[in-house]
Amino acid sequence: MYLYYGTTVENAISILKERLVTGKKASRKHCNRYVAFSKTLLEARKHGEIVFQFEKIEKTFVFNSENNEGRKNHQEVVEFVSFNGLATIIDNNPIILKNKHRFDQEGITIHLIGENMKDLNKIKKTLEEVSGKQDIFKKSVKLHKEFIKES
């Protein structure tokens, strides 16, 4: 099973430099940061034109918004999911990771999804320079068209 993380070009550059996806807090009062992953490529695309595809990541959990016991035990996660508009992710069960995910570039694929191949080629060139890799990128105008249809 793959997990997907959608982001902007600017954030992708930072993620590739650091090899780190850092979580966000929903509120200053929270102790922890969280990262939300999607189960599908197109769902992740809603968060940005760059989608990281990871192999299964250890220590993630599926947040079930229907489970009252889970809601009590993970109030910070409930607020994170609500604050970031993630309650609409497929079956309302986003895959959550606490704090951050450090990764090795060998285990990822990065999808560039946009409406113009010329723009995707420019973005790919920039990301290749940052990552030092060429074989981890996939460009797709077709997926962008599917994304537009689903949206």
N, CA and C atoms as an extended XYZ file, in Angstrom:
453
Properties=species:S:1:pos:R:3:atomname:S:1:resname:S:1:resid:I:1 pbc="F F F"
N         0.841       -1.179        0.000 N   MET     1
C         0.000        0.000        0.000 CA  MET     1
C         0.889        1.246        0.000 C   MET     1
N         0.547        2.184       -0.841 N   TYR     2
C         1.265        3.453       -0.887 CA  TYR     2
C         0.502        4.509       -0.119 C   TYR     2
N         1.240        5.489        0.394 N   LEU     3
C         0.653        6.668        1.011 CA  LEU     3
C         1.110        7.868        0.193 C   LEU     3
N         0.226        8.854        0.065 N   TYR     4
C         0.501        9.999       -0.793 CA  TYR     4
C         0.430       11.297        0.012 C   TYR     4
N         1.322       12.211       -0.336 N   TYR     5
C         1.383       13.508        0.337 CA  TYR     5
C         1.465       14.599       -0.722 C   TYR     5
N         0.404       15.395       -0.845 N   GLY     6
C         0.373       16.467       -1.835 CA  GLY     6
C         0.855       17.775       -1.244 C   GLY     6
N         1.610       18.534       -2.061 N   THR     7
C         2.142       19.804       -1.581 CA  THR     7
C         2.441       20.727       -2.759 C   THR     7
N         2.892       21.918       -2.451 N   THR     8
C         3.246       22.903       -3.473 CA  THR     8
C         4.691       22.687       -3.932 C   THR     8
N         5.057       23.341       -5.007 N   VAL     9
C         6.440       23.259       -5.509 CA  VAL     9
C         7.412       23.781       -4.449 C   VAL     9
N         7.076       24.921       -3.840 N   GLU    10
C         7.960       25.520       -2.833 CA  GLU    10
C         8.194       24.573       -1.657 C   GLU    10
N         7.127       23.947       -1.166 N   ASN    11
C         7.274       22.998       -0.054 CA  ASN    11
C         8.035       21.752       -0.497 C   ASN    11
N         7.816       21.312       -1.737 N   ALA    12
C         8.514       20.125       -2.246 CA  ALA    12
C        10.016       20.359       -2.269 C   ALA    12
N        10.439       21.556       -2.635 N   ILE    13
C        11.875       21.883       -2.641 CA  ILE    13
C        12.446       21.732       -1.234 C   ILE    13
N        11.752       22.293       -0.257 N   SER    14
C        12.202       22.195        1.139 CA  SER    14
C        12.210       20.736        1.620 C   SER    14
N        11.166       19.998        1.279 N   ILE    15
C        11.074       18.591        1.687 CA  ILE    15
C        12.229       17.789        1.098 C   ILE    15
N        12.535       18.021       -0.168 N   LEU    16
C        13.631       17.286       -0.812 CA  LEU    16
C        14.996       17.672       -0.241 C   LEU    16
N        15.184       18.945        0.062 N   LYS    17
C        16.460       19.386        0.655 CA  LYS    17
C        16.691       18.712        2.000 C   LYS    17
N        15.649       18.683        2.812 N   GLU    18
C        15.749       18.145        4.171 CA  GLU    18
C        15.491       16.643        4.245 C   GLU    18
N        14.877       16.083        3.171 N   ARG    19
C        14.391       14.688        3.179 CA  ARG    19
C        13.485       14.459        4.395 C   ARG    19
N        12.591       15.435        4.572 N   LEU    20
C        11.765       15.437        5.774 CA  LEU    20
C        10.411       16.075        5.483 C   LEU    20
N         9.332       15.363        5.834 N   VAL    21
C         7.986       15.931        5.805 CA  VAL    21
C         7.650       16.241        7.258 C   VAL    21
N         7.458       17.528        7.549 N   THR    22
C         7.215       17.960        8.925 CA  THR    22
C         5.732       18.209        9.131 C   THR    22
N         5.234       17.783       10.282 N   GLY    23
C         3.828       17.968       10.604 CA  GLY    23
C         3.497       19.390       10.984 C   GLY    23
N         2.196       19.623       11.113 N   LYS    24
C         1.690       20.943       11.490 CA  LYS    24
C         0.847       20.808       12.749 C   LYS    24
N         0.787       21.901       13.496 N   LYS    25
C        -0.105       21.967       14.647 CA  LYS    25
C        -1.382       22.671       14.218 C   LYS    25
N        -2.502       22.230       14.761 N   ALA    26
C        -3.762       22.912       14.484 CA  ALA    26
C        -3.915       24.132       15.378 C   ALA    26
N        -3.194       24.134       16.483 N   SER    27
C        -3.333       25.209       17.458 CA  SER    27
C        -2.033       25.326       18.251 C   SER    27
N        -1.756       26.507       18.756 N   ARG    28
C        -0.549       26.688       19.579 CA  ARG    28
C        -0.602       25.863       20.860 C   ARG    28
N        -1.801       25.588       21.339 N   LYS    29
C        -1.934       24.848       22.601 CA  LYS    29
C        -1.584       23.363       22.449 C   LYS    29
N        -1.516       22.900       21.232 N   HIS    30
C        -1.217       21.483       21.012 CA  HIS    30
C         0.250       21.171       21.265 C   HIS    30
N         0.491       19.989       21.783 N   CYS    31
C         1.856       19.534       22.055 CA  CYS    31
C         2.505       18.931       20.819 C   CYS    31
N         1.709       18.333       19.952 N   ASN    32
C         2.249       17.566       18.832 CA  ASN    32
C         1.896       18.174       17.486 C   ASN    32
N         2.719       17.801       16.524 N   ARG    33
C         2.460       18.136       15.122 CA  ARG    33
C         2.003       16.853       14.438 C   ARG    33
N         1.256       17.008       13.339 N   TYR    34
C         0.763       15.831       12.630 CA  TYR    34
C         0.916       16.020       11.125 C   TYR    34
N         1.142       14.912       10.434 N   VAL    35
C         1.198       14.869        8.979 CA  VAL    35
C         0.040       13.991        8.529 C   VAL    35
N        -0.713       14.460        7.542 N   ALA    36
C        -1.819       13.657        7.003 CA  ALA    36
C        -1.464       13.169        5.609 C   ALA    36
N        -1.643       11.882        5.387 N   PHE    37
C        -1.395       11.268        4.093 CA  PHE    37
C        -2.726       10.832        3.493 C   PHE    37
N        -2.768       10.779        2.188 N   SER    38
C        -3.957       10.319        1.475 CA  SER    38
C        -3.750        8.892        1.001 C   SER    38
N        -4.871        8.227        0.745 N   LYS    39
C        -4.811        6.844        0.260 CA  LYS    39
C        -4.700        6.787       -1.257 C   LYS    39
N        -5.014        7.902       -1.938 N   THR    40
C        -4.961        7.901       -3.396 CA  THR    40
C        -4.177        9.109       -3.900 C   THR    40
N        -3.637        8.947       -5.073 N   LEU    41
C        -2.870       10.001       -5.733 CA  LEU    41
C        -3.738       11.234       -6.001 C   LEU    41
N        -4.933       11.013       -6.513 N   LEU    42
C        -5.797       12.152       -6.841 CA  LEU    42
C        -6.290       12.880       -5.598 C   LEU    42
N        -6.492       12.167       -4.512 N   GLU    43
C        -6.891       12.827       -3.259 CA  GLU    43
C        -5.756       13.732       -2.771 C   GLU    43
N        -4.522       13.245       -2.847 N   ALA    44
C        -3.372       14.044       -2.419 CA  ALA    44
C        -3.183       15.264       -3.312 C   ALA    44
N        -3.550       15.147       -4.578 N   ARG    45
C        -3.396       16.245       -5.539 CA  ARG    45
C        -4.203       17.468       -5.117 C   ARG    45
N        -5.216       17.272       -4.303 N   LYS    46
C        -6.022       18.397       -3.815 CA  LYS    46
C        -5.193       19.356       -2.959 C   LYS    46
N        -4.064       18.874       -2.461 N   HIS    47
C        -3.223       19.680       -1.565 CA  HIS    47
C        -2.039       20.312       -2.275 C   HIS    47
N        -1.842       19.993       -3.559 N   GLY    48
C        -0.753       20.599       -4.314 CA  GLY    48
C        -0.421       19.812       -5.556 C   GLY    48
N         0.276       20.469       -6.471 N   GLU    49
C         0.583       19.843       -7.754 CA  GLU    49
C         1.736       18.843       -7.685 C   GLU    49
N         2.430       18.794       -6.561 N   ILE    50
C         3.500       17.825       -6.352 CA  ILE    50
C         2.993       16.793       -5.356 C   ILE    50
N         3.051       15.508       -5.736 N   VAL    51
C         2.564       14.449       -4.849 CA  VAL    51
C         3.686       13.445       -4.611 C   VAL    51
N         4.080       13.330       -3.354 N   PHE    52
C         5.069       12.333       -2.949 CA  PHE    52
C         4.340       11.011       -2.730 C   PHE    52
N         4.893        9.945       -3.246 N   GLN    53
C         4.336        8.604       -3.056 CA  GLN    53
C         5.330        7.816       -2.216 C   GLN    53
N         4.896        7.387       -1.040 N   PHE    54
C         5.755        6.649       -0.119 CA  PHE    54
C         5.281        5.211        0.005 C   PHE    54
N         6.241        4.323        0.225 N   GLU    55
C         5.888        2.960        0.622 CA  GLU    55
C         5.243        3.085        1.988 C   GLU    55
N         4.668        2.019        2.498 N   LYS    56
C         4.032        2.060        3.827 CA  LYS    56
C         4.987        2.672        4.848 C   LYS    56
N         4.473        3.567        5.640 N   ILE    57
C         5.264        4.278        6.638 CA  ILE    57
C         4.916        3.731        8.014 C   ILE    57
N         5.934        3.425        8.779 N   GLU    58
C         5.713        2.921       10.142 CA  GLU    58
C         5.091        4.012       11.020 C   GLU    58
N         4.370        3.595       12.002 N   LYS    59
C         3.793        4.453       13.043 CA  LYS    59
C         2.660        5.355       12.572 C   LYS    59
N         2.096        5.093       11.411 N   THR    60
C         0.906        5.852       11.008 CA  THR    60
C        -0.313        5.161       11.588 C   THR    60
N        -1.390        5.899       11.666 N   PHE    61
C        -2.649        5.283       12.067 CA  PHE    61
C        -3.777        5.928       11.278 C   PHE    61
N        -4.822        5.149       11.081 N   VAL    62
C        -5.995        5.655       10.376 CA  VAL    62
C        -6.895        6.308       11.407 C   VAL    62
N        -7.207        7.559       11.188 N   PHE    63
C        -8.093        8.273       12.104 CA  PHE    63
C        -9.526        8.038       11.682 C   PHE    63
N       -10.304        7.433       12.564 N   ASN    64
C       -11.702        7.139       12.279 CA  ASN    64
C       -12.562        8.165       13.000 C   ASN    64
N       -13.148        9.078       12.258 N   SER    65
C       -13.934       10.158       12.859 CA  SER    65
C       -15.250        9.667       13.456 C   SER    65
N       -15.648        8.440       13.138 N   GLU    66
C       -16.904        7.895       13.657 CA  GLU    66
C       -16.733        7.273       15.047 C   GLU    66
N       -15.511        6.976       15.436 N   ASN    67
C       -15.225        6.266       16.676 CA  ASN    67
C       -15.107        7.268       17.830 C   ASN    67
N       -16.119        7.312       18.705 N   ASN    68
C       -16.120        8.273       19.810 CA  ASN    68
C       -14.969        8.062       20.778 C   ASN    68
N       -14.614        6.804       21.050 N   GLU    69
C       -13.494        6.523       21.952 CA  GLU    69
C       -12.205        7.095       21.362 C   GLU    69
N       -12.018        6.892       20.074 N   GLY    70
C       -10.841        7.435       19.394 CA  GLY    70
C       -10.822        8.953       19.427 C   GLY    70
N       -12.001        9.559       19.326 N   ARG    71
C       -12.082       11.020       19.365 CA  ARG    71
C       -11.642       11.553       20.723 C   ARG    71
N       -12.041       10.875       21.796 N   LYS    72
C       -11.643       11.314       23.137 CA  LYS    72
C       -10.142       11.160       23.349 C   LYS    72
N        -9.590       10.039       22.898 N   ASN    73
C        -8.171        9.750       23.111 CA  ASN    73
C        -7.251       10.580       22.222 C   ASN    73
N        -7.775       11.122       21.155 N   HIS    74
C        -6.940       11.861       20.201 CA  HIS    74
C        -7.548       13.225       19.895 C   HIS    74
N        -7.849       13.994       20.923 N   GLN    75
C        -8.496       15.292       20.712 CA  GLN    75
C        -7.654       16.200       19.819 C   GLN    75
N        -6.343       16.178       19.997 N   GLU    76
C        -5.476       16.993       19.141 CA  GLU    76
C        -5.624       16.586       17.673 C   GLU    76
N        -5.721       15.287       17.423 N   VAL    77
C        -5.864       14.802       16.053 CA  VAL    77
C        -7.207       15.232       15.481 C   VAL    77
N        -8.265       15.166       16.292 N   VAL    78
C        -9.587       15.605       15.858 CA  VAL    78
C        -9.506       17.072       15.413 C   VAL    78
N        -8.858       17.896       16.216 N   GLU    79
C        -8.742       19.315       15.888 CA  GLU    79
C        -7.855       19.519       14.661 C   GLU    79
N        -6.790       18.731       14.531 N   PHE    80
C        -5.918       18.808       13.349 CA  PHE    80
C        -6.697       18.469       12.085 C   PHE    80
N        -7.453       17.385       12.137 N   VAL    81
C        -8.238       16.949       10.978 CA  VAL    81
C        -9.259       18.020       10.604 C   VAL    81
N        -9.950       18.560       11.599 N   SER    82
C       -10.967       19.593       11.345 CA  SER    82
C       -10.331       20.869       10.817 C   SER    82
N        -9.249       21.309       11.449 N   PHE    83
C        -8.576       22.557       11.092 CA  PHE    83
C        -8.052       22.514        9.655 C   PHE    83
N        -7.559       21.374        9.226 N   ASN    84
C        -6.961       21.246        7.900 CA  ASN    84
C        -7.938       20.767        6.837 C   ASN    84
N        -9.219       20.684        7.184 N   GLY    85
C       -10.230       20.298        6.199 CA  GLY    85
C       -10.054       18.877        5.694 C   GLY    85
N        -9.525       18.006        6.543 N   LEU    86
C        -9.229       16.643        6.107 CA  LEU    86
C       -10.390       15.687        6.310 C   LEU    86
N       -11.456       16.152        6.926 N   ALA    87
C       -12.585       15.257        7.192 CA  ALA    87
C       -13.212       14.742        5.907 C   ALA    87
N       -12.912       15.387        4.791 N   THR    88
C       -13.490       14.946        3.524 CA  THR    88
C       -12.624       13.917        2.799 C   THR    88
N       -11.466       13.606        3.343 N   ILE    89
C       -10.612       12.606        2.693 CA  ILE    89
C       -11.350       11.278        2.645 C   ILE    89
N       -11.093       10.510        1.606 N   ILE    90
C       -11.784        9.236        1.344 CA  ILE    90
C       -12.128        8.508        2.631 C   ILE    90
N       -13.298        8.037        2.735 N   ASP    91
C       -14.012        7.442        3.867 CA  ASP    91
C       -13.821        8.182        5.179 C   ASP    91
N       -13.528        9.472        5.118 N   ASN    92
C       -13.346       10.294        6.313 CA  ASN    92
C       -12.308        9.721        7.267 C   ASN    92
N       -11.367        8.966        6.753 N   ASN    93
C       -10.353        8.353        7.608 CA  ASN    93
C        -8.948        8.681        7.116 C   ASN    93
N        -8.475        9.917        7.367 N   PRO    94
C        -7.119       10.246        6.929 CA  PRO    94
C        -6.088        9.389        7.657 C   PRO    94
N        -4.973        9.181        7.019 N   ILE    95
C        -3.880        8.424        7.617 CA  ILE    95
C        -2.943        9.448        8.244 C   ILE    95
N        -2.741        9.340        9.537 N   ILE    96
C        -2.044       10.364       10.308 CA  ILE    96
C        -0.709        9.823       10.821 C   ILE    96
N         0.280       10.693       10.811 N   LEU    97
C         1.591       10.389       11.395 CA  LEU    97
C         1.904       11.511       12.374 C   LEU    97
N         2.357       11.147       13.551 N   LYS    98
C         2.691       12.140       14.552 CA  LYS    98
C         4.086       12.708       14.266 C   LYS    98
N         4.209       14.004       14.312 N   ASN    99
C         5.434       14.782       14.200 CA  ASN    99
C         6.000       14.914       12.795 C   ASN    99
N         6.727       13.908       12.285 N   LYS   100
C         7.410       14.087       11.003 CA  LYS   100
C         7.772       12.747       10.387 C   LYS   100
N         8.133       12.801        9.114 N   HIS   101
C         8.583       11.592        8.416 CA  HIS   101
C         9.879       11.905        7.676 C   HIS   101
N        10.969       11.286        8.121 N   ARG   102
C        12.246       11.410        7.421 CA  ARG   102
C        12.322       10.251        6.439 C   ARG   102
N        12.735       10.512        5.219 N   PHE   103
C        12.710        9.472        4.201 CA  PHE   103
C        14.017        9.395        3.430 C   PHE   103
N        14.217        8.237        2.846 N   ASP   104
C        15.327        7.997        1.945 CA  ASP   104
C        14.754        8.106        0.539 C   ASP   104
N        15.419        8.807       -0.343 N   GLN   105
C        14.869        9.024       -1.686 CA  GLN   105
C        14.741        7.745       -2.492 C   GLN   105
N        15.371        6.677       -2.068 N   GLU   106
C        15.264        5.427       -2.820 CA  GLU   106
C        13.845        4.867       -2.779 C   GLU   106
N        13.088        5.146       -1.724 N   GLY   107
C        11.772        4.543       -1.557 CA  GLY   107
C        10.608        5.426       -1.965 C   GLY   107
N        10.860        6.480       -2.749 N   ILE   108
C         9.756        7.375       -3.101 CA  ILE   108
C         9.643        7.565       -4.615 C   ILE   108
N         8.448        7.957       -5.000 N   THR   109
C         8.192        8.440       -6.352 CA  THR   109
C         7.535        9.799       -6.176 C   THR   109
N         7.876       10.745       -7.039 N   ILE   110
C         7.286       12.071       -6.937 CA  ILE   110
C         6.530       12.344       -8.233 C   ILE   110
N         5.231       12.565       -8.086 N   HIS   111
C         4.357       12.817       -9.216 CA  HIS   111
C         4.192       14.322       -9.402 C   HIS   111
N         4.382       14.781      -10.620 N   LEU   112
C         4.155       16.178      -10.978 CA  LEU   112
C         2.888       16.193      -11.825 C   LEU   112
N         1.839       16.805      -11.306 N   ILE   113
C         0.536       16.728      -11.967 CA  ILE   113
C         0.084       18.143      -12.328 C   ILE   113
N        -0.014       18.405      -13.624 N   GLY   114
C        -0.410       19.736      -14.070 CA  GLY   114
C        -1.006       19.693      -15.457 C   GLY   114
N        -1.478       20.857      -15.904 N   GLU   115
C        -2.175       20.901      -17.188 CA  GLU   115
C        -1.262       21.189      -18.363 C   GLU   115
N         0.008       21.512      -18.112 N   ASN   116
C         0.904       21.928      -19.180 CA  ASN   116
C         2.243       21.209      -19.056 C   ASN   116
N         2.610       20.402      -20.045 N   MET   117
C         3.838       19.617      -19.982 CA  MET   117
C         5.077       20.510      -19.928 C   MET   117
N         5.034       21.668      -20.562 N   LYS   118
C         6.176       22.595      -20.539 CA  LYS   118
C         6.452       23.040      -19.091 C   LYS   118
N         5.387       23.402      -18.371 N   ASP   119
C         5.541       23.808      -16.967 CA  ASP   119
C         6.036       22.642      -16.111 C   ASP   119
N         5.511       21.454      -16.357 N   LEU   120
C         5.940       20.275      -15.599 CA  LEU   120
C         7.421       19.985      -15.826 C   LEU   120
N         7.901       20.189      -17.042 N   ASN   121
C         9.319       19.973      -17.336 CA  ASN   121
C        10.200       20.948      -16.557 C   ASN   121
N         9.750       22.215      -16.438 N   LYS   122
C        10.503       23.212      -15.651 CA  LYS   122
C        10.553       22.811      -14.178 C   LYS   122
N         9.400       22.415      -13.660 N   ILE   123
C         9.323       22.001      -12.248 CA  ILE   123
C        10.209       20.779      -12.022 C   ILE   123
N        10.142       19.818      -12.920 N   LYS   124
C        10.950       18.600      -12.802 CA  LYS   124
C        12.430       18.954      -12.755 C   LYS   124
N        12.859       19.840      -13.635 N   LYS   125
C        14.276       20.243      -13.683 CA  LYS   125
C        14.703       20.852      -12.338 C   LYS   125
N        13.872       21.723      -11.786 N   THR   126
C        14.168       22.344      -10.484 CA  THR   126
C        14.285       21.290       -9.389 C   THR   126
N        13.326       20.369       -9.341 N   LEU   127
C        13.325       19.341       -8.297 CA  LEU   127
C        14.474       18.351       -8.479 C   LEU   127
N        14.847       18.067       -9.721 N   GLU   128
C        15.993       17.189       -9.970 CA  GLU   128
C        17.276       17.817       -9.443 C   GLU   128
N        17.426       19.126       -9.637 N   GLU   129
C        18.615       19.824       -9.131 CA  GLU   129
C        18.695       19.738       -7.612 C   GLU   129
N        17.554       19.910       -6.954 N   VAL   130
C        17.515       19.860       -5.487 CA  VAL   130
C        17.776       18.446       -4.975 C   VAL   130
N        17.157       17.460       -5.609 N   SER   131
C        17.237       16.079       -5.109 CA  SER   131
C        18.484       15.338       -5.575 C   SER   131
N        19.059       15.780       -6.697 N   GLY   132
C        20.199       15.053       -7.260 CA  GLY   132
C        19.780       13.751       -7.933 C   GLY   132
N        18.495       13.545       -8.093 N   LYS   133
C        17.955       12.325       -8.713 CA  LYS   133
C        17.169       12.690       -9.957 C   LYS   133
N        17.076       11.746      -10.894 N   GLN   134
C        16.263       11.977      -12.079 CA  GLN   134
C        15.182       10.925      -12.242 C   GLN   134
N        15.409        9.765      -11.694 N   ASP   135
C        14.508        8.636      -11.955 CA  ASP   135
C        13.347        8.504      -10.978 C   ASP   135
N        13.159        9.457      -10.100 N   ILE   136
C        12.067        9.348       -9.119 CA  ILE   136
C        10.839       10.174       -9.511 C   ILE   136
N        10.895       10.881      -10.640 N   PHE   137
C         9.823       11.793      -11.030 CA  PHE   137
C         8.952       11.212      -12.137 C   PHE   137
N         7.645       11.458      -12.014 N   LYS   138
C         6.684       11.095      -13.058 CA  LYS   138
C         5.823       12.317      -13.334 C   LYS   138
N         5.732       12.702      -14.597 N   LYS   139
C         4.917       13.857      -14.986 CA  LYS   139
C         3.619       13.357      -15.609 C   LYS   139
N         2.534       14.095      -15.355 N   SER   140
C         1.272       13.660      -15.942 CA  SER   140
C         0.303       14.807      -16.164 C   SER   140
N        -0.061       14.995      -17.419 N   VAL   141
C        -1.142       15.914      -17.767 CA  VAL   141
C        -2.457       15.148      -17.690 C   VAL   141
N        -2.422       13.859      -18.022 N   LYS   142
C        -3.619       13.008      -17.999 CA  LYS   142
C        -4.223       12.955      -16.583 C   LYS   142
N        -3.376       12.775      -15.559 N   LEU   143
C        -3.883       12.737      -14.181 CA  LEU   143
C        -4.511       14.072      -13.800 C   LEU   143
N        -3.957       15.158      -14.311 N   HIS   144
C        -4.535       16.474      -14.028 CA  HIS   144
C        -5.964       16.537      -14.576 C   HIS   144
N        -6.165       16.013      -15.774 N   LYS   145
C        -7.509       16.010      -16.368 CA  LYS   145
C        -8.461       15.171      -15.519 C   LYS   145
N        -7.987       14.027      -15.015 N   GLU   146
C        -8.819       13.193      -14.123 CA  GLU   146
C        -9.131       13.951      -12.830 C   GLU   146
N        -8.123       14.656      -12.320 N   PHE   147
C        -8.300       15.432      -11.096 CA  PHE   147
C        -9.376       16.504      -11.289 C   PHE   147
N        -9.335       17.203      -12.427 N   ILE   148
C       -10.317       18.245      -12.715 CA  ILE   148
C       -11.724       17.643      -12.794 C   ILE   148
N       -11.844       16.472      -13.420 N   LYS   149
C       -13.152       15.811      -13.531 CA  LYS   149
C       -13.712       15.455      -12.160 C   LYS   149
N       -12.838       14.968      -11.256 N   GLU   150
C       -13.282       14.550       -9.911 CA  GLU   150
C       -13.614       15.729       -9.019 C   GLU   150
N       -12.972       16.858       -9.249 N   SER   151
C       -13.137       18.016       -8.349 CA  SER   151
C       -14.482       18.673       -8.499 C   SER   151
